[in-house]
Amino acid sequence: MLTRTYHSSVVGRSASIRRMRRRSMATRLYCRTNGCTSFLELQPETALAVCPVCGYTRQLD
């Protein structure tokens, strides 16, 4: 069983990572598919953003 202090530190760390991810999304597009933790690569000639890991594509506005 996890101690309360260890559990609190794990929960705090994961919240911190989520916050950091949200802040970084303002400048870079983040792949939002389930389980994929990468950024999308922009392709200006086709107006698409593509994930190099899972292949998710997103139309740029």
N, C-alpha and C positions, 0 to 999 in steps of 0.2 A: 504494500500500500504506500502511496506517496505521502510524504509529509506535507503539511499545510504550506510551509515556506517554499518548498520545492515546487509544489503545484502552483502557487501564486507567481513564482518567477517564470514558469513555463507559460502561464496564461498572459502575463505581462509582456513577455518576449514576442509571443505570436501576435498580440495586439499591436506592438511596435512595428513588426514586419508588415502588417496590413496597412498601417498608417503610412509607412515609408513607400509602399507600393502605390497607394492612392496618390501621394504627392508626386511620385515619378511619372504617373500616368498623364500628368498635365503636359509634359514635354515629349513623352514617348508613348506610342500605342502599345498596350499590354494585351497579350492573347487572353481572351476570357473563356476559353473552353475549359471544361472540367478537368483539372489535374495538370494542365499545361502551364508552366511557369516561365514563359519566354516573352520577348518583345517581338512585335511584328516588324518586318522589313518593308520599307516603302518602295513601291515601283511606280514612279511618276509617269512613265510612258503609257501604262495601262490604267492608271488611277486606282490601283489596288494596294492593299497592305496584306502581306502574306506571312504566316508563321512558318519559320524554317523547320520546326520540330513536328508539328501535327498537320500542317498543310491548310489550316484555317485561313480563309480569305475574307477581306472586308473591303467594301467599296468606300473610297474616299469621297467626301462631299466637296 
